[in-house]
Amino acid sequence: MNEHPSIARFRAELSSRGGTGRIVVLPDSVHTAALAAEALGCEVGAIANSLLFAASTRAGETVPVLVLTSGAHRVDTDKVAAAIDVLALKRAKPEFVREHTGQVIGGVSPIAHPGPIRTFLDPALRAYDEIWAAAGHPAAVFSTTYDELRVMTGAREIAVN
């Protein structure tokens, strides 16, 4: 099989973390939760968007923060910034996303990054028996459960909206 290198890296990381879901490569890129849900035949809320933010810390640094949120939600960046004790959360630029995740916007997975990223998980995803998230490439997704995703990422639960 001629698999894209970023999907192959994700597959290896998923296996090493004990992930049990299946990886699906869709025929077209699914850049939005609505498109992914339509392609997979699930509710938009069952899509776990992996959103990387540039967080401004009290020490004057800019660090990556990953928020795994239901596709049915928009992240309230002010609320989340206050809850995680950073000065501000801003949408990360494509170069920042690539540097910290090794992936491109639209394909950022919850795992398989070059280094650890502080990660937060939207508890609204708990409502779904099966959730789907990007698998390291804009056209690839994988199935998982809320508990499995929390364990694999080490994410802390946080209300995002």
OpenMM code with the backbone's topology and positions (N, CA, C; nanometers):
from openmm import Vec3, app, unit

residues = "MET ASN GLU HIS PRO SER ILE ALA ARG PHE ARG ALA GLU LEU SER SER ARG GLY GLY THR GLY ARG ILE VAL VAL LEU PRO ASP SER VAL HIS THR ALA ALA LEU ALA ALA GLU ALA LEU GLY CYS GLU VAL GLY ALA ILE ALA ASN SER LEU LEU PHE ALA ALA SER THR ARG ALA GLY GLU THR VAL PRO VAL LEU VAL LEU THR SER GLY ALA HIS ARG VAL ASP THR ASP LYS VAL ALA ALA ALA ILE ASP VAL LEU ALA LEU LYS ARG ALA LYS PRO GLU PHE VAL ARG GLU HIS THR GLY GLN VAL ILE GLY GLY VAL SER PRO ILE ALA HIS PRO GLY PRO ILE ARG THR PHE LEU ASP PRO ALA LEU ARG ALA TYR ASP GLU ILE TRP ALA ALA ALA GLY HIS PRO ALA ALA VAL PHE SER THR THR TYR ASP GLU LEU ARG VAL MET THR GLY ALA ARG GLU ILE ALA VAL ASN".split()
positions = [
    Vec3(0.0848, -0.1172, 0.0000),
    Vec3(0.0000, 0.0000, 0.0000),
    Vec3(0.0895, 0.1236, 0.0000),
    Vec3(0.0538, 0.2201, -0.0821),
    Vec3(0.1311, 0.3420, -0.0947),
    Vec3(0.0690, 0.4496, -0.0070),
    Vec3(0.0990, 0.4472, 0.1226),
    Vec3(0.0362, 0.5374, 0.2188),
    Vec3(0.1183, 0.6650, 0.2355),
    Vec3(0.0490, 0.7770, 0.2466),
    Vec3(0.1164, 0.9046, 0.2685),
    Vec3(0.2008, 0.8947, 0.3964),
    Vec3(0.3232, 0.9496, 0.3956),
    Vec3(0.4116, 0.9374, 0.5129),
    Vec3(0.3496, 0.9890, 0.6431),
    Vec3(0.2702, 1.0960, 0.6364),
    Vec3(0.2121, 1.1485, 0.7604),
    Vec3(0.1059, 1.0539, 0.8162),
    Vec3(0.0356, 0.9820, 0.7293),
    Vec3(-0.0626, 0.8827, 0.7759),
    Vec3(0.0119, 0.7623, 0.8339),
    Vec3(0.1207, 0.7228, 0.7704),
    Vec3(0.2005, 0.6105, 0.8212),
    Vec3(0.2573, 0.6431, 0.9597),
    Vec3(0.3072, 0.7660, 0.9793),
    Vec3(0.3571, 0.8076, 1.1118),
    Vec3(0.2444, 0.8039, 1.2141),
    Vec3(0.1277, 0.8537, 1.1733),
    Vec3(0.0137, 0.8524, 1.2643),
    Vec3(-0.0241, 0.7088, 1.2995),
    Vec3(-0.0306, 0.6209, 1.2005),
    Vec3(-0.0679, 0.4808, 1.2228),
    Vec3(0.0265, 0.4155, 1.3255),
    Vec3(0.1554, 0.4404, 1.3110),
    Vec3(0.2532, 0.3827, 1.4040),
    Vec3(0.2332, 0.4376, 1.5452),
    Vec3(0.2075, 0.5671, 1.5565),
    Vec3(0.1860, 0.6286, 1.6878),
    Vec3(0.0568, 0.5785, 1.7508),
    Vec3(-0.0480, 0.5662, 1.6723),
    Vec3(-0.1756, 0.5145, 1.7223),
    Vec3(-0.1559, 0.3749, 1.7801),
    Vec3(-0.0844, 0.2910, 1.7084),
    Vec3(-0.0580, 0.1554, 1.7534),
    Vec3(0.0250, 0.1552, 1.8816),
    Vec3(0.1283, 0.2399, 1.8863),
    Vec3(0.2159, 0.2420, 2.0049),
    Vec3(0.1429, 0.2910, 2.1298),
    Vec3(0.0361, 0.3692, 2.1105),
    Vec3(-0.0414, 0.4195, 2.2240),
    Vec3(-0.1621, 0.3307, 2.2564),
    Vec3(-0.1730, 0.2186, 2.1859),
    Vec3(-0.2810, 0.1250, 2.2133),
    Vec3(-0.4141, 0.1624, 2.1518),
    Vec3(-0.4132, 0.2506, 2.0538),
    Vec3(-0.5376, 0.2901, 1.9869),
    Vec3(-0.5984, 0.1728, 1.9123),
    Vec3(-0.7296, 0.1608, 1.9198),
    Vec3(-0.7982, 0.0459, 1.8591),
    Vec3(-0.8843, 0.0833, 1.7394),
    Vec3(-0.8954, 0.2114, 1.7089),
    Vec3(-0.9842, 0.2554, 1.6006),
    Vec3(-0.9283, 0.2268, 1.4636),
    Vec3(-1.0130, 0.2481, 1.3665),
    Vec3(-0.9703, 0.2268, 1.2282),
    Vec3(-0.9419, 0.3607, 1.1616),
    Vec3(-0.8475, 0.3580, 1.0689),
    Vec3(-0.8119, 0.4763, 0.9917),
    Vec3(-0.8832, 0.4674, 0.8579),
    Vec3(-0.9476, 0.5767, 0.8208),
    Vec3(-1.0196, 0.5837, 0.6940),
    Vec3(-0.9606, 0.6986, 0.6131),
    Vec3(-0.9221, 0.6695, 0.4902),
    Vec3(-0.8754, 0.7734, 0.4000),
    Vec3(-0.9907, 0.8035, 0.3052),
    Vec3(-1.0406, 0.9245, 0.3142),
    Vec3(-1.1547, 0.9664, 0.2343),
    Vec3(-1.1068, 1.0139, 0.0971),
    Vec3(-1.1929, 1.0073, -0.0033),
    Vec3(-1.1497, 1.0446, -0.1385),
    Vec3(-1.1146, 1.1923, -0.1532),
    Vec3(-1.1782, 1.2784, -0.0769),
    Vec3(-1.1502, 1.4222, -0.0839),
    Vec3(-1.1146, 1.4723, 0.0546),
    Vec3(-1.0394, 1.5823, 0.0595),
    Vec3(-1.0062, 1.6416, 0.1888),
    Vec3(-1.1330, 1.6855, 0.2598),
    Vec3(-1.1350, 1.6680, 0.3895),
    Vec3(-1.2518, 1.7049, 0.4705),
    Vec3(-1.2067, 1.8137, 0.5685),
    Vec3(-1.1993, 1.9365, 0.5181),
    Vec3(-1.1429, 2.0470, 0.5946),
    Vec3(-1.2346, 2.1021, 0.7028),
    Vec3(-1.3597, 2.0591, 0.7065),
    Vec3(-1.4501, 2.1068, 0.8108),
    Vec3(-1.5161, 1.9878, 0.8781),
    Vec3(-1.5629, 2.0104, 0.9991),
    Vec3(-1.6334, 1.9045, 1.0717),
    Vec3(-1.7585, 1.8623, 0.9954),
    Vec3(-1.8262, 1.9571, 0.9349),
    Vec3(-1.9487, 1.9241, 0.8607),
    Vec3(-1.9182, 1.8329, 0.7420),
    Vec3(-1.8108, 1.8606, 0.6692),
    Vec3(-1.7734, 1.7758, 0.5555),
    Vec3(-1.7319, 1.6374, 0.6030),
    Vec3(-1.6565, 1.6316, 0.7116),
    Vec3(-1.6146, 1.5023, 0.7656),
    Vec3(-1.7352, 1.4213, 0.8106),
    Vec3(-1.8276, 1.4852, 0.8811),
    Vec3(-1.9473, 1.4154, 0.9286),
    Vec3(-2.0295, 1.3622, 0.8121),
    Vec3(-2.0437, 1.4426, 0.7087),
    Vec3(-2.1194, 1.3995, 0.5904),
    Vec3(-2.0531, 1.2783, 0.5258),
    Vec3(-1.9221, 1.2830, 0.5103),
    Vec3(-1.8482, 1.1733, 0.4473),
    Vec3(-1.8549, 1.0453, 0.5302),
    Vec3(-1.8596, 1.0590, 0.6631),
    Vec3(-1.8585, 0.9428, 0.7521),
    Vec3(-1.9977, 0.8963, 0.7927),
    Vec3(-2.0980, 0.9773, 0.7641),
    Vec3(-2.2346, 0.9419, 0.8017),
    Vec3(-2.2581, 0.9499, 0.9514),
    Vec3(-2.1972, 1.0499, 1.0160),
    Vec3(-2.2168, 1.0673, 1.1607),
    Vec3(-2.2616, 1.2105, 1.1880),
    Vec3(-2.2947, 1.2370, 1.3133),
    Vec3(-2.3307, 1.3731, 1.3524),
    Vec3(-2.2058, 1.4600, 1.3571),
    Vec3(-2.2223, 1.5882, 1.3275),
    Vec3(-2.1092, 1.6804, 1.3297),
    Vec3(-2.0479, 1.6885, 1.4691),
    Vec3(-2.1278, 1.6705, 1.5724),
    Vec3(-2.0764, 1.6745, 1.7095),
    Vec3(-1.9818, 1.5612, 1.7421),
    Vec3(-1.9856, 1.4516, 1.6639),
    Vec3(-1.8984, 1.3361, 1.6866),
    Vec3(-1.7615, 1.3530, 1.6210),
    Vec3(-1.7406, 1.4652, 1.5561),
    Vec3(-1.6100, 1.4951, 1.4975),
    Vec3(-1.5282, 1.5692, 1.6019),
    Vec3(-1.4112, 1.5178, 1.6331),
    Vec3(-1.3214, 1.5828, 1.7285),
    Vec3(-1.2212, 1.6674, 1.6501),
    Vec3(-1.2472, 1.7971, 1.6451),
    Vec3(-1.1535, 1.8873, 1.5794),
    Vec3(-1.0298, 1.9043, 1.6658),
    Vec3(-0.9130, 1.8945, 1.6030),
    Vec3(-0.7864, 1.9189, 1.6721),
    Vec3(-0.7407, 2.0592, 1.6340),
    Vec3(-0.7617, 2.1537, 1.7253),
    Vec3(-0.7304, 2.2935, 1.6964),
    Vec3(-0.6069, 2.3366, 1.7741),
    Vec3(-0.5039, 2.3763, 1.7017),
    Vec3(-0.3815, 2.4224, 1.7664),
    Vec3(-0.3875, 2.5739, 1.7809),
    Vec3(-0.3593, 2.6194, 1.9025),
    Vec3(-0.3562, 2.7617, 1.9319),
    Vec3(-0.2161, 2.8014, 1.9759),
    Vec3(-0.1836, 2.9282, 1.9534),
    Vec3(-0.0616, 2.9876, 2.0046),
    Vec3(-0.1006, 3.0575, 2.1347),
    Vec3(-0.0501, 3.0074, 2.2465),
    Vec3(-0.0848, 3.0611, 2.3778),
    Vec3(0.0248, 3.1544, 2.4259),
    Vec3(-0.0160, 3.2731, 2.4701),
    Vec3(0.0768, 3.3686, 2.5292),
    Vec3(0.0817, 3.3433, 2.6792),
    Vec3(0.2000, 3.3076, 2.7282),
    Vec3(0.2130, 3.2741, 2.8697),
    Vec3(0.2509, 3.3972, 2.9519),
    Vec3(0.2385, 3.3840, 3.0823),
    Vec3(0.2758, 3.4925, 3.1741),
    Vec3(0.4269, 3.5158, 3.1725),
    Vec3(0.5027, 3.4166, 3.1270),
    Vec3(0.6486, 3.4298, 3.1180),
    Vec3(0.6921, 3.4970, 2.9879),
    Vec3(0.5947, 3.5371, 2.9049),
    Vec3(0.6268, 3.6052, 2.7801),
    Vec3(0.6567, 3.5128, 2.6636),
    Vec3(0.6298, 3.3853, 2.6811),
    Vec3(0.6535, 3.2884, 2.5734),
    Vec3(0.5257, 3.2664, 2.4931),
    Vec3(0.5431, 3.2131, 2.3736),
    Vec3(0.4300, 3.1667, 2.2935),
    Vec3(0.4469, 3.0164, 2.2793),
    Vec3(0.3501, 2.9412, 2.3313),
    Vec3(0.3585, 2.7953, 2.3318),
    Vec3(0.2351, 2.7366, 2.2644),
    Vec3(0.2476, 2.6149, 2.2100),
    Vec3(0.1323, 2.5513, 2.1477),
    Vec3(0.0370, 2.4930, 2.2518),
    Vec3(-0.0911, 2.5046, 2.2247),
    Vec3(-0.1952, 2.4423, 2.3053),
    Vec3(-0.2915, 2.3761, 2.2075),
    Vec3(-0.3204, 2.2492, 2.2302),
    Vec3(-0.4108, 2.1746, 2.1438),
    Vec3(-0.5451, 2.1566, 2.2146),
    Vec3(-0.6520, 2.1970, 2.1471),
    Vec3(-0.7869, 2.1810, 2.2000),
    Vec3(-0.8610, 2.0838, 2.1092),
    Vec3(-0.9057, 1.9723, 2.1686),
    Vec3(-0.9839, 1.8722, 2.0963),
    Vec3(-1.1293, 1.9015, 2.1283),
    Vec3(-1.2013, 1.9535, 2.0306),
    Vec3(-1.3369, 1.9997, 2.0546),
    Vec3(-1.4367, 1.9353, 1.9609),
    Vec3(-1.5583, 1.9226, 2.0073),
    Vec3(-1.6667, 1.8707, 1.9247),
    Vec3(-1.6857, 1.9612, 1.8038),
    Vec3(-1.7094, 1.8998, 1.6898),
    Vec3(-1.7350, 1.9763, 1.5682),
    Vec3(-1.8574, 2.0653, 1.5781),
    Vec3(-1.9406, 2.0426, 1.6781),
    Vec3(-2.0601, 2.1243, 1.6986),
    Vec3(-2.0300, 2.2500, 1.7801),
    Vec3(-1.9063, 2.2658, 1.8277),
    Vec3(-1.8711, 2.3785, 1.9135),
    Vec3(-1.7699, 2.4715, 1.8491),
    Vec3(-1.7781, 2.5971, 1.8878),
    Vec3(-1.6720, 2.6937, 1.8596),
    Vec3(-1.6000, 2.7169, 1.9915),
    Vec3(-1.4704, 2.7274, 1.9868),
    Vec3(-1.3920, 2.7476, 2.1080),
    Vec3(-1.3995, 2.8946, 2.1491),
    Vec3(-1.4392, 2.9186, 2.2735),
    Vec3(-1.4360, 3.0520, 2.3325),
    Vec3(-1.2939, 3.0714, 2.3843),
    Vec3(-1.2106, 3.1378, 2.3052),
    Vec3(-1.0679, 3.1471, 2.3380),
    Vec3(-1.0428, 3.2240, 2.4676),
    Vec3(-1.1243, 3.3237, 2.4968),
    Vec3(-1.1061, 3.3978, 2.6218),
    Vec3(-1.1360, 3.3082, 2.7416),
    Vec3(-1.2445, 3.2322, 2.7333),
    Vec3(-1.2831, 3.1417, 2.8423),
    Vec3(-1.1769, 3.0342, 2.8645),
    Vec3(-1.1308, 2.9739, 2.7555),
    Vec3(-1.0300, 2.8681, 2.7665),
    Vec3(-0.8977, 2.9243, 2.8172),
    Vec3(-0.8571, 3.0409, 2.7677),
    Vec3(-0.7317, 3.1021, 2.8144),
    Vec3(-0.7355, 3.1237, 2.9652),
    Vec3(-0.8473, 3.1748, 3.0154),
    Vec3(-0.8604, 3.1972, 3.1597),
    Vec3(-0.8558, 3.0640, 3.2358),
    Vec3(-0.9216, 2.9626, 3.1819),
    Vec3(-0.9286, 2.8326, 3.2500),
    Vec3(-0.7935, 2.7617, 3.2555),
    Vec3(-0.7079, 2.7854, 3.1558),
    Vec3(-0.5779, 2.7159, 3.1537),
    Vec3(-0.4636, 2.8071, 3.1959),
    Vec3(-0.4982, 2.9278, 3.2421),
    Vec3(-0.4021, 3.0213, 3.2983),
    Vec3(-0.2954, 3.0674, 3.1992),
    Vec3(-0.3426, 3.1114, 3.0810),
    Vec3(-0.2544, 3.1800, 2.9872),
    Vec3(-0.3165, 3.3158, 2.9580),
    Vec3(-0.2361, 3.4083, 2.9086),
    Vec3(-0.2855, 3.5438, 2.8829),
    Vec3(-0.3825, 3.5489, 2.7660),
    Vec3(-0.3530, 3.4717, 2.6617),
    Vec3(-0.4378, 3.4731, 2.5422),
    Vec3(-0.4145, 3.3482, 2.4592),
    Vec3(-0.5181, 3.3097, 2.3854),
    Vec3(-0.5087, 3.2022, 2.2857),
    Vec3(-0.5402, 3.2639, 2.1508),
    Vec3(-0.4517, 3.2414, 2.0556),
    Vec3(-0.4752, 3.2910, 1.9199),
    Vec3(-0.4650, 3.1746, 1.8236),
    Vec3(-0.5435, 3.1816, 1.7160),
    Vec3(-0.5331, 3.0807, 1.6109),
    Vec3(-0.3889, 3.0757, 1.5635),
    Vec3(-0.3356, 2.9573, 1.5551),
    Vec3(-0.1971, 2.9405, 1.5123),
    Vec3(-0.1853, 2.9564, 1.3612),
    Vec3(-0.0771, 3.0181, 1.3201),
    Vec3(-0.0476, 3.0326, 1.1773),
    Vec3(-0.0010, 2.8969, 1.1232),
    Vec3(-0.0176, 2.8746, 0.9930),
    Vec3(0.0201, 2.7451, 0.9346),
    Vec3(0.1619, 2.6997, 0.9670),
    Vec3(0.2582, 2.7935, 0.9691),
    Vec3(0.3967, 2.7565, 0.9986),
    Vec3(0.4107, 2.7073, 1.1434),
    Vec3(0.3394, 2.7712, 1.2355),
    Vec3(0.3423, 2.7337, 1.3775),
    Vec3(0.2815, 2.5946, 1.3944),
    Vec3(0.1709, 2.5695, 1.3230),
    Vec3(0.1054, 2.4383, 1.3281),
    Vec3(0.2004, 2.3304, 1.2779),
    Vec3(0.2618, 2.3530, 1.1639),
    Vec3(0.3546, 2.2549, 1.1051),
    Vec3(0.4747, 2.2317, 1.1972),
    Vec3(0.5284, 2.3390, 1.2545),
    Vec3(0.6453, 2.3269, 1.3425),
    Vec3(0.6143, 2.2400, 1.4648),
    Vec3(0.4979, 2.2599, 1.5252),
    Vec3(0.4685, 2.1923, 1.6513),
    Vec3(0.3960, 2.0584, 1.6370),
    Vec3(0.3271, 2.0387, 1.5245),
    Vec3(0.2553, 1.9118, 1.5073),
    Vec3(0.3175, 1.8232, 1.4007),
    Vec3(0.3944, 1.8815, 1.3105),
    Vec3(0.4471, 1.8054, 1.1969),
    Vec3(0.3395, 1.7789, 1.0937),
    Vec3(0.2249, 1.8445, 1.1080),
    Vec3(0.1089, 1.8217, 1.0212),
    Vec3(0.0574, 1.9561, 0.9702),
    Vec3(-0.0344, 1.9497, 0.8755),
    Vec3(-0.0901, 2.0720, 0.8185),
    Vec3(-0.2304, 2.0971, 0.8738),
    Vec3(-0.2695, 2.2232, 0.8740),
    Vec3(-0.4052, 2.2585, 0.9157),
    Vec3(-0.5034, 2.1769, 0.8324),
    Vec3(-0.6041, 2.1241, 0.8968),
    Vec3(-0.7014, 2.0381, 0.8290),
    Vec3(-0.6703, 1.8907, 0.8473),
    Vec3(-0.5479, 1.8608, 0.8879),
    Vec3(-0.5095, 1.7219, 0.9095),
    Vec3(-0.4430, 1.6985, 1.0437),
    Vec3(-0.4483, 1.7986, 1.1317),
    Vec3(-0.3820, 1.7860, 1.2622),
    Vec3(-0.4523, 1.6790, 1.3448),
    Vec3(-0.3737, 1.5822, 1.3874),
    Vec3(-0.4275, 1.4731, 1.4686),
    Vec3(-0.4064, 1.5044, 1.6168),
    Vec3(-0.4753, 1.4331, 1.7033),
    Vec3(-0.4574, 1.4535, 1.8468),
    Vec3(-0.3237, 1.4004, 1.9000),
    Vec3(-0.2555, 1.3171, 1.8211),
    Vec3(-0.1287, 1.2554, 1.8617),
    Vec3(-0.0310, 1.2607, 1.7446),
    Vec3(0.0870, 1.2015, 1.7643),
    Vec3(0.1893, 1.1883, 1.6587),
    Vec3(0.2545, 1.3215, 1.6243),
    Vec3(0.2842, 1.3998, 1.7260),
    Vec3(0.3534, 1.5274, 1.7073),
    Vec3(0.5011, 1.5090, 1.7414),
    Vec3(0.5869, 1.5990, 1.6934),
    Vec3(0.7295, 1.5855, 1.7223),
    Vec3(0.7642, 1.5921, 1.8713),
    Vec3(0.6843, 1.6631, 1.9480),
    Vec3(0.7088, 1.6744, 2.0921),
    Vec3(0.5766, 1.6879, 2.1650),
    Vec3(0.5794, 1.6857, 2.2978),
    Vec3(0.4563, 1.6967, 2.3753),
    Vec3(0.3881, 1.8331, 2.3548),
    Vec3(0.2574, 1.8312, 2.3503),
    Vec3(0.1779, 1.9539, 2.3414),
    Vec3(0.0713, 1.9468, 2.4498),
    Vec3(0.0604, 2.0518, 2.5268),
    Vec3(-0.0443, 2.0602, 2.6295),
    Vec3(-0.1798, 2.0501, 2.5588),
    Vec3(-0.2613, 1.9508, 2.6016),
    Vec3(-0.3837, 1.9169, 2.5286),
    Vec3(-0.5043, 1.9196, 2.6211),
    Vec3(-0.6161, 1.9700, 2.5667),
    Vec3(-0.7420, 1.9803, 2.6401),
    Vec3(-0.8525, 1.9165, 2.5571),
    Vec3(-0.9499, 1.8564, 2.6271),
    Vec3(-1.0549, 1.7780, 2.5623),
    Vec3(-1.1923, 1.8283, 2.6023),
    Vec3(-1.2752, 1.8542, 2.5024),
    Vec3(-1.4123, 1.9006, 2.5198),
    Vec3(-1.4983, 1.7848, 2.5720),
    Vec3(-1.5538, 1.7957, 2.6935),
    Vec3(-1.6339, 1.6859, 2.7481),
    Vec3(-1.7623, 1.6585, 2.6699),
    Vec3(-1.8027, 1.7476, 2.5815),
    Vec3(-1.9213, 1.7235, 2.4985),
    Vec3(-1.9016, 1.6010, 2.4093),
    Vec3(-1.7776, 1.5664, 2.3785),
    Vec3(-1.7504, 1.4491, 2.2946),
    Vec3(-1.7884, 1.3189, 2.3643),
    Vec3(-1.8002, 1.3233, 2.4952),
    Vec3(-1.8374, 1.2049, 2.5731),
    Vec3(-1.9763, 1.1517, 2.5321),
    Vec3(-2.0585, 1.2358, 2.4735),
    Vec3(-2.1953, 1.1981, 2.4359),
    Vec3(-2.2004, 1.0971, 2.3205),
    Vec3(-2.0887, 1.0728, 2.2552),
    Vec3(-2.0869, 0.9863, 2.1371),
    Vec3(-2.0119, 0.8569, 2.1655),
    Vec3(-2.0696, 0.7449, 2.1240),
    Vec3(-2.0038, 0.6149, 2.1411),
    Vec3(-1.8787, 0.6052, 2.0552),
    Vec3(-1.8850, 0.6653, 1.9378),
    Vec3(-1.7715, 0.6654, 1.8450),
    Vec3(-1.7476, 0.8085, 1.8025),
    Vec3(-1.6225, 0.8518, 1.8109),
    Vec3(-1.5873, 0.9838, 1.7611),
    Vec3(-1.4770, 0.9686, 1.6571),
    Vec3(-1.4648, 1.0703, 1.5746),
    Vec3(-1.3688, 1.0681, 1.4645),
    Vec3(-1.2790, 1.1905, 1.4745),
    Vec3(-1.1512, 1.1706, 1.4464),
    Vec3(-1.0544, 1.2801, 1.4482),
    Vec3(-0.9579, 1.2633, 1.3312),
    Vec3(-0.8888, 1.3707, 1.2980),
    Vec3(-0.7924, 1.3659, 1.1878),
    Vec3(-0.6790, 1.2701, 1.2203),
    Vec3(-0.6274, 1.2086, 1.1152),
    Vec3(-0.5204, 1.1091, 1.1301),
    Vec3(-0.3908, 1.1557, 1.0644),
    Vec3(-0.3588, 1.2850, 1.0802),
    Vec3(-0.2306, 1.3351, 1.0333),
    Vec3(-0.2270, 1.3863, 0.8906),
    Vec3(-0.3413, 1.3820, 0.8226),
    Vec3(-0.3504, 1.4240, 0.6820),
    Vec3(-0.4924, 1.4753, 0.6592),
    Vec3(-0.5107, 1.5784, 0.5752),
    Vec3(-0.6441, 1.6351, 0.5562),
    Vec3(-0.7519, 1.5377, 0.5066),
    Vec3(-0.7135, 1.4282, 0.4432),
    Vec3(-0.8132, 1.3330, 0.3937),
    Vec3(-0.8258, 1.2084, 0.4814),
    Vec3(-0.7511, 1.2025, 0.5909),
    Vec3(-0.7515, 1.0824, 0.6747),
    Vec3(-0.8115, 1.1117, 0.8119),
    Vec3(-0.8950, 1.0181, 0.8579),
    Vec3(-0.9565, 1.0276, 0.9900),
    Vec3(-0.9459, 0.8917, 1.0578),
    Vec3(-0.9647, 0.8924, 1.1907),
    Vec3(-0.9656, 0.7656, 1.2621),
    Vec3(-1.0781, 0.7667, 1.3643),
    Vec3(-1.1253, 0.6476, 1.3954),
    Vec3(-1.2320, 0.6335, 1.4939),
    Vec3(-1.1706, 0.6043, 1.6297),
    Vec3(-1.2386, 0.6523, 1.7332),
    Vec3(-1.1930, 0.6294, 1.8696),
    Vec3(-1.3110, 0.6504, 1.9635),
    Vec3(-1.2860, 0.6356, 2.0902),
    Vec3(-1.3869, 0.6664, 2.1910),
    Vec3(-1.3347, 0.7823, 2.2745),
    Vec3(-1.4236, 0.8439, 2.3494),
    Vec3(-1.3839, 0.9544, 2.4358),
    Vec3(-1.2755, 0.9109, 2.5339),
    Vec3(-1.2994, 0.7997, 2.6011),
    Vec3(-1.2030, 0.7538, 2.7021),
    Vec3(-1.0689, 0.7176, 2.6398),
    Vec3(-1.0721, 0.6510, 2.5254),
    Vec3(-0.9468, 0.6150, 2.4589),
    Vec3(-0.8707, 0.7412, 2.4177),
    Vec3(-0.9414, 0.8396, 2.3637),
    Vec3(-0.8778, 0.9635, 2.3206),
    Vec3(-0.8160, 1.0364, 2.4401),
    Vec3(-0.8870, 1.0399, 2.5509),
    Vec3(-0.8361, 1.1059, 2.6722),
    Vec3(-0.7088, 1.0376, 2.7206),
    Vec3(-0.7093, 0.9050, 2.7213),
    Vec3(-0.5924, 0.8301, 2.7673),
    Vec3(-0.4743, 0.8473, 2.6705),
    Vec3(-0.5006, 0.8357, 2.5409),
    Vec3(-0.3912, 0.8460, 2.4427),
    Vec3(-0.3252, 0.9832, 2.4431),
    Vec3(-0.4038, 1.0882, 2.4683),
    Vec3(-0.3504, 1.2243, 2.4612),
    Vec3(-0.3059, 1.2795, 2.5957),
    Vec3(-0.3547, 1.2194, 2.7049),
    Vec3(-0.3278, 1.2760, 2.8367),
    Vec3(-0.3991, 1.4086, 2.8569),
    Vec3(-0.5037, 1.4316, 2.7789),
    Vec3(-0.5734, 1.5600, 2.7810),
    Vec3(-0.6506, 1.5809, 2.9103),
    Vec3(-0.6601, 1.7071, 2.9484),
    Vec3(-0.7446, 1.7477, 3.0605),
    Vec3(-0.8785, 1.7954, 3.0052),
    Vec3(-0.9854, 1.7522, 3.0689),
    Vec3(-1.1182, 1.7965, 3.0257),
    Vec3(-1.1373, 1.9439, 3.0580),
    Vec3(-1.1989, 2.0141, 2.9623),
    Vec3(-1.2255, 2.1553, 2.9832),
    Vec3(-1.3429, 2.1980, 2.8948),
    Vec3(-1.4365, 2.2708, 2.9516),
    Vec3(-1.5466, 2.3260, 2.8720),
    Vec3(-1.4880, 2.4323, 2.7783),
    Vec3(-1.5221, 2.4238, 2.6516),
    Vec3(-1.4588, 2.5115, 2.5532),
    Vec3(-1.5493, 2.6223, 2.5025),
    Vec3(-1.6788, 2.6175, 2.5374),
    Vec3(-1.7688, 2.7219, 2.4870),
    Vec3(-1.8616, 2.7719, 2.5940),
] * unit.nanometer
topology = app.Topology()
chain = topology.addChain("A")
for resn in residues:
    res = topology.addResidue(resn, chain)
    for name in ("N", "CA", "C"):
        topology.addAtom(name, app.Element.getBySymbol(name[0]), res)
